C-alpha cells in the first residue's frame, strides 16, 4: 500500500540508452565482508564498497555494537576494537537478513550473541534452519524467544557440516563461525558463488586458513586470532547483468566498465542464445542491441549455474523474444510474484506449479508456482507499479524504460537498498527519469 508523500520514479519509455556505466561493488559480498570485520580488533579496510541501503544498515549495526567506522566514497575502514555489546538491537529487526551472520563473530568475542528476527525481500520462506543447525553442530546453544535469537558457546568447535541445499547464507555463516573455531570445519554441499570466494579471500588476508576443494566443499582450519587486512570488493555481476538487459531492450549500447566475464559466464551464454550481442573488452563488457530476440528455455540454479538474481531482468528480455520461452526457478519458491505487474503492462506470462525443466528441483509436486511460460514479443504500456522486492525492482525499471508512455514506480527505497546511484546512472545513459 502506498504511503503519503512516498518517493517515486517517473520514467518515460522508448528511449535508446547509450554510453558507459561503471558497475559498483557487489552488495552480496560487501555486506558479509563488513560483518567479517568483527572477527579482529585490528582495522580492516575495504575498497569498492557500494553506497547503498543494505550497506548503510550493516554499518549502522556495527556502529551500534561499538565499532568505529570511516567511510569515504566507497572506501570503508572498520575498527572493531571498541565493540562492547553482544546484542544486535531490535531496531534492526526485519531491515534485512544480515543480522543472522553476526552470530558467529559475536560468539567468538563474547561467548554469547543476541540478534533480532530477520527481514529482507519477500521472495519465499528463506528459513534460517540451515544456519542454526550448523551452529548447533559447532557447539552453540540457540533459542528463539519473542522473535529474538539467543546463542551461547564457550568456544565454537570445528565440525563436519552437510548442508541440505547449497545455501549462500548458511555457507557464509559457517565460514564466519569456523575461522576462529577450535579444530577443522568441513562444509559439504556448500555454496561456491563468486561473492563467497571473495569473502574467503578477505578471511584469508586476515589470517584464516581456508580452501575450496572439489565437490562443493570448503575446508576451514580454525586459528586463534585474525588480524587486519585490506581488500577490494569484487564487481556486482547482478548489476552488470541488469544493464545488459537495458541495452538490449532499449535498442541501445552500453559499456559496463568493471563487468567481469569470469563471474558472468552462465549469463553471457544465455544472452548469446537469446541473440544479444556483446563484446568482452579489457576493462569491461560492451552490451549491444539485438536485431531479433529468440525464445529459449532457461533454468536457474546455484553457482556455477544461472543465478536466481539474474532471472528477473532475463524474463524482461524474454517478453520481447519471438516465440515461447520457459523459465524454471529452482532456488526460491516464490520469485515470480513480480510478473503480475509485467502482465499489467502487457507481457504474456503464465505461471505453473509443475517443474518445466530437467534440473532436480526442491519444489517438485509442491504447491508453488515456480515455472513461467513467456510468449513474445508483446508491446508494453506504461503503468503505475509498486516494487515488491529488490531484484524485481530493476526489472520494473527496465519495463518502464521499454514501455510507451510515462510509468510511475513507487517503493523505490527497496531498489536503492541494492543499486548504487541508479537514477544517476540511468540519466547518464540518456533515460528520462524524475524523482518525486
N, C-alpha and C positions, 0 to 999 in steps of 0.2 A: 504494500500500500504506500502510495506516495505521501510524503510529509510536506507540510507547509514550508515554503522557501527552500525546497530541495534543489541542489545544484543539478544542472542538466547540460548535455551537449546537444546543440542544434547542428546537424550535418546535412549539407546539400550534396546529393549524389551525382554520379555520371561524369565526374571529372577525372581524367587520367592522372595518376600520381607518378611523378618522376623526380629523380635526384638521388641523394645519398643520405643514409641514416646510420648512425653508429649504434650497434647493439650494446645494451647495458650488461652489467654483470648479472649472473644468474641468481634470481631470488631463491631458488630451491637449494642453492649452495650457500649463499651469503648468510641467510638466517641461521643455518645449522652451524656454520663456522663461527658466528658470533657467540653461540652457546658454548662452543668448544673453548672459548677464551676463559671460561670459569675453571678450567682444569689446571691452571697455573696462576701463581702470584706474580709472574713477570708480564711485561707488556707484550701484547700481540697486535701487530699492525696488518690490517687488511686493505688492499687496494682494489679498485673497480667494484666497490660496494654500491649497488643501485640505491638511489634515493627514492624509496617507495614506502608505502604504508606499512607493509609487513616488517620491513627492516626497522622502521622507527618504533613500532610496537616492541620488537625484540630488544632494541636499545633501551627503551623505557623500562622493560623488565630488568635488564642488567643494572641500570641506574638505581632502580628501586631496591635492589638487593645490596647496593653499596659500591658497585663498580664505578670507576671514573672513565668517562668517555670523551674522546676528542674526535670530532668529525668535521672534515673539510673536503667538499667537492669529490666525494667518493673514496676518500682515504679515511679510514677509521682506526683509531688506536684504543684498545680496551686494556685497562689496568684493573684487574680483579683482586688486587692485594688487600683492598679495604672492604671486601664483601663480608657482611656480618649477619645476614639473615639467610635462613634455610627455607624461607617460605615465599613463594611467588604469590603476590597479592591477588585477592579475589577480584580486584578492579580489572584484571586482565582476563577474566573468565569469558570464554566464547569469542574473544577477539580474533584468535587464530589457533592453530594446533601446535604451536611451538612449545608451550609450557611442558608438555609431556617429555620433551627432550632434556629438561632441567633435572629430572630425577637422578640420573647417574652422577653428573657433576656435583650436585648438592649433597648426595650421599657420601661422595668422596671427601668433601670439605667438612661436613657437619655430622655425618653418620645418620642424618635424618633429612627428610625433604617433605614439603607440602606444596602441592600445586592445585590450581582450580580446574574445574571442568573445561572441556575443550570447545573450540568453535571451528571456524573455517568455512569453506564453501559447502553448500548443500548439494552434494553430488553422490550421495549414497551413505550407508551406515558408517563406514570407515572406523570400525571399532578399534579400541586400544588394547584388546585382549592379547594380541601378539606381543606388544610392548611389556605388559605387566607380567605375563607368564615367563618371558625371557629373563626379566629382572629377578623374579622369584627364584628361577633356576640358579641364578648367580648369588642367591643368599639374601635377597631383600624380603622383608615383610611389608606387605602393602595392603592397606584397607581403603575403602571408599565410604565417606560419611558426609552427608549433606552436600553432595556434588564436589567434594574435596578429596583428592588422593593423598594419603599419608604413607610415607615409606620410612623404614628403619633398616639399618645394616651396619654392624661393627666394621666390616670391610667386605666389599663385594669380592667374589671368588670366580676364577675362570671356570667355564663350563662349556659343554657342547650344546649348542642351540640349534635345533632343527625347526626352521620356520615353516608353517603350513603353506605359506604363499610368499613369494619374494617381495615382501613389503618394504618399500623405501624407508618409511618412518621407523619401522621396527629395526631394520638393519642399522640405521643411523643411531638409534637409541642404544643398541647393544655395543656398537663401536665406541660411543662416547662413555659408556659404562665400563668397557673392558680394558681400555688403555691403562688405567690405574688399578685394575683389579689384581688380586693375588693369583698368579698362575696364568695359564693359557686358555683363551676362549676361541672356540671354533664356531663360526656361523655358517650353517649349511642351508642350501636353498635360499641364499641371500640375494638381495638386490645388488646390481652392479652398475647402476646408472652412472654417467659421467660426473654428475654432481656428487655422488657418493665417493667416487675415486678422488675428486677434488678435496672432499673432506678428509679422506685418508692421507692425501699429500700434506695437508696442513698439519694433521696429527703427527705424521712422521717428522715434519720440520720442527715440531715441538718436542720431539724426543721419543715418540711412540715407536714400538716395533710392530708393524702391521703389514700384511701382504695379502694379495689376492691370488688364490690358487684355482685350479680347474674346477669345473662343475659348480660354479656359483658359490665358492667357499672362501670366506675371509678367515684368516688366522691372526689373532692378536695376542702377543705375549705381554702381559702386564708389566709395567715398570713402576718404580717407587715415586718418581717425580717427573713432571713435564716442565719445560722452560718456554720462554717467549720465542716468537718467530715472526717472520714477515712472509706474507702470502698474497698472491693476486687471484681474485675470484674469476673463474672461467666465464666466458660469454654466455648469455642466455639463449639457448637453442630454441626455446619456445617463442621468444620474441622474434628471433630471426625467421622462423617458420611463418609467423603471422604476417610479417612484411612481405614474404614471398607470395602469400595468397593475395595480399593487397595489390602487388604489382601485376599479377596475372589477371585478376578480376576487374581492375580499373583500366585495363589496356595501357598500362604504364610500364616503367622500367626503373627498378630501384636497386642501387648498390648498397648492400648491407655490410658496412665495414665492421670487421671483427667476427663475422659469422664463420664458424669452423666446420669444414666438411667432415672431419673425423667424428664429430658428435651428432651429425645430421644425416648419416648415410641412408638410413631407412626412409626418412622423409624425402630426401632427394630422389631416391629410387621411385617413390610413389609419384612425385612431381613429374618425373620423366615418363612414367606410364600414362599419366593423365594428359600429357602433352605440353607441360610448362617448360620452356627453355630456360637454362641457367648456365652461368659460366663461373668456374672456380678460378679466382684470382689469388694473388699472393697474400693480400690482407683483407679478404672478404669474399662474398659471393654476389654476383650480379644476377638478379632475377628479372625476367622479361615477360612480356605479354604473349599469350598463346594465340595462334591463329584459330585453333579449334580445340576445345577441351573434350576428351574422350572419357566415357563412363568406365569405372573399374570396380572390382571387389577388393575390399580392404578389411583387415582385422587389426585391432590394437593389441598390444602385448607389452610385457615388461621388457626392459632393455636386454638385448640389442634390437628388439622388435620396434614396431611403430608405436610410439608412446601415446598414451591416452590424452595428454595435453595438446597433442597435435590434431586430435580428432575434430575439434570444433572448427578451426579455420579450414580444414580439409573438406569437411562437409559443405562449407560455403562454396568451395571450388566445385564440388560435385553438383550443386544446384544449377550450375551453369554448364555442366558437361552434357554431351549428346548421348542419350541412351539411359539405361537403367543401372545405377550403381548400388552396391550393397556395402554397408559398414557394420562389422560385428565388434561390439565393445566387450572385451573380456576382463578389463581391470576394475571398473566401477559399474555397479548395477543400475545406477540411475543418472547416467551422464547425458541422456538425450532430452532432458526436460526443457532445454533451451530451444528445441526445434519448434515448439508451439508458436513462438514469436516469428520464426522464419516462415512458417506456414501462413501466418497473418500477413506477411509481406509478399506472399505469392509463391513460395517454394513448395514443391510437391514432395513431401517426405512422409513416409508411413513407418510407424514403429511396430515391432513384433517381439513376442516373448521367446520365440524359437531362436536357437543358435544358427544363424545364417552364415556359417563358416566352418572351417575344418579344424581350427585350433581347439585344444582342450579348454573348456570354459566352466568356471565355478557356478555359473548361473543356468546351466542346462536343467530343463524341467522344473525351473523355479519361476515364480510369478513376477518376473522383471522384464520390462520392455527394453532389451539391450541390443537389439539389431534394428538397423534402419535401411529402408529402401528409398533411394532418391531418384526421381525421374526428372530429367532436364533436357534442354535448358528451359528455365522459366524466368520471364522478366520479373523483377522485384519492384515493389512500390513502397514509397516512404510510409513510415508508421511511427506511433509513439510506443517505445519499448522500455521496459524496466529490466535492468541487468540482474539475473539471479545468482551468478557465480563468476569468478574471475575469468576463466578461460572462455566461457560463453560470452563474456563482456566484449572481448576483442572481436569475436565473430559478429556480434551485433554492430560494432563499428564498421567492420568490413561490409556487412549487408547494407548499412546506411550509405557507405561510400559508393556502392554499386547501384542502389535504388534510385529511381527517378523521383525527384522532389526533395522536400526537407523532412528529415526524420528527427525526432526528439528522443533522446536516450537519458533515462534517469537512473538513480542509484549508482552514479559514476564513481563514487568512492571505492566501490569494490574493485573496479579495474585499476584504479590508482594504487591499490594495495600491491599490485604485481608488475605494473608497467611504468617505467620512469619517464616523466615529461611526455606522455603520449600525445597530448594535444599539440605541444610544440613540435614534436617530430612529424606529425601528420601535416601540420601547417607548412613546415619546411618543404614537404613534398608536393605542396600545392593544394591541399584539401581546404575546402570551405567549412570551417568548424568554429562555432561560437560556444562560449561557456556562459550560462545564465545562472 
